[in-house]
Amino acid sequence: MKTEHNNEEEASPTSSPDEDWLSELCSMLHRSTRLDVRLSASANVMMLTGSEEGRLFIRQNKQLLEAVFAMLNDPNALVQKDAIHSIVNLSADDVFNHIALEKYNILPTIIRCITVARSPFADKASSILSNMTRAEIQAKTVFKLIEKQLPLLLGIYTKIE
């Protein structure tokens, strides 16, 4: 007697196709994943930040948001570049800025990108800082968080060669 097997994978009753896609995308961004896969995934994330809906989607998904922040510390400069460009786009949103500043304390990473000599991302990190200080309340928050580093930052921005 011949038996037939259903080769289709059954979706978990507790997860939706969106959750499965999100989980797969986040796993593709992990450092242990092959570089070509990480680059493809990071490019997809960057494309998501090009629309208001995409930025909202990232902001509302903790797992993906944390993956974007983790991309800043990826060993590959191209993945880091996609991350910094994504965060430039995301930082145009005041709600994202509040989350990034208050819940994830991203400011030290941004300041490091600005202050490290010959950082390839200093200009983009400066754009993020500029975006984060557009609203008065967030400007006050940023000022409080970077107050001790102001002499260094002012020295960088006012240095004339």
Secondary structure, 3 states (H helix, E strand, C coil): CCCCCCCCCCCCCCCCHHHHHHHHHHHHCCCCCCHHHHHHHHHHHHHHCCCHHHHHHHHHCHHHHHHHHHHCCCCCHHHHHHHHHHHHHHCCCHHHHHHHHHCCCCHHHHHHHHHCCCCCCHHHHHHHHHHHCCCHHHHHHHHHHHHHHHHHHHHHHHCCC
